[in-house]
Amino acid sequence: MAGELELGELAALLDAASVMLASDSGPRHLAQALGTPTVGIFWVGNVFNAGPRGRGLHRIHMSWVTQCPVCGADVTQVGWTAPHCGHDDTLIKGIAVADVVQDVRDLTATSLLLRG
């Protein structure tokens, strides 16, 4: 659906969803604001200021990677004391897929019970 829906249509879709699985992104934040349960994939540097505060309807999966997987640059300093190293390799590779899937299943079951 990415790039296919207008903002209002996206909001309607997210409002009707049982759960949303997404990276730390605008649509995940919109789903959270609408009260839709979310499972979010975060890098440690973002979860502290952008992760959901409560865990009743939201789950987070966080990567603790702090160095570029290619060159070893300290990615915690990009924008502060260091420029971006130029590599765009993922910083969330270590998140266990099975754990994410289990949280989606758990929140889906909870959501279905609550919505009747």
ABEGO torsion letter per residue (X at the ends): XBGABBAAAAAAAAAABABBBBBBBAAAAAAAAAGBBBBBBBBAAAAAAABBABAAABBBBBBABABBAAAGBBAAABGAABBBAGBABBAAAABBAAAAAAAAAAAAAAAAAAAX
